[in-house]
């Protein structure tokens, strides 16, 4: 399989072609089937009313990773402050 370019059409000068490389075609899609899938996926990103240059599943994966990163940082900060409170706890 080759690569698929430019998953969407846009006004002249505003498109940003994206290359997708097939690493393992387990399902057995043809190049045309993959091109069509990528084209359709470029229109299902909920945060945009137009086609996007990076398909929706990748956008959602990036958002999930960013949220998880923030959660982990918050959790680590919370654990660090809890351990400090134990060291300098109040005596009644």
Buried (B, 14 or more C-beta within 10 A) or exposed (E): EEEBEBBBEEEEEEBEEBEBEEEEEEEEBEEEEBBBBBBBBBBBBEEEEEBBBBBBEBBBEEEEEEEEEEEEEEEEEEEEEEEEEEEEEEEE
